[in-house]
Amino acid sequence: MDTKIRVAIVDDDALITKLLESFLQNCEDIEVLFTANNGQQLLEKLQNKNNIPDILLLDLKMEGMDGIGITEYLKVNHPEIKVIIISSHYKKSFMGFMVKTGVSAFLPKGIMPNELIEIIRTVNKQGFYFKDDQMEVLRDQIAVKAPKPSVSDEESALSERETDVLRLICQQKTAKEIGEILFITQRTAEGHKNNLFVKTGAKNIAGLVIYAIQHGIIKAEELPLI
């Protein structure tokens, strides 16, 4: 049996938190590790290494450390956690900022529960989820930068194979699919992906997508709509 997706929920609305926890616990492939009502409770929970979730469902506006502050903290201290922000303060115009902050998905609180489950599964599999209208906004908000290659910076320059892997990641291909397309093993594909994180400084898959657009490796209009 496949490993369950480990989820944590942080929201200052206790009722919403409990209802969401109850709903997700009924999914065979999802396990709710814990819930928290504010950023401080979250940080305390994360002190236990057994409490590190795959995905964090996070409210944006809370007392004390808000969702943005939590995301910035996690980007530095727990980059392995994929953050899905679900907020009543949802605005598509926030998308560019959210992605650059390290958010894997940004959703309105009115989202249907069944749709949320599918988004959780998508984020767990490929690292990010953008709706088609959000992608259109991102294309306008992310400035394209194509700097002149520096022959003296060989350590940070991407190899031809790493560039191929990055383009396929942007096309939402999994490591297994990348291996099949490039005729390499899945393990080798994972190795190239790890090298990309090191060389680009990206903290998650969404960060790799931003890097690829900014460095002219892929055009924003080439990104697939979800």
Secondary structure, DSSP 8 states (H G I E B T S, - for coil): ----EEEEEE-S-HHHHHHHHHHHHTSTTEEEEEEESSHHHHHHHTTSGGG--SEEEE-S--SSS-HHHHHHHHHHH-TTSEEEEEETT--GGGHHHHHHHTEEEEEETT--HHHHHHHHHHHHHHS----HHHHHHHHHHS--------TT-TTTS--HHHHHHHHHHHTT--HHHHHHHHT--HHHHHHHHHHHHHHH--SSHHHHHHHHHHTTSS-GGGS---
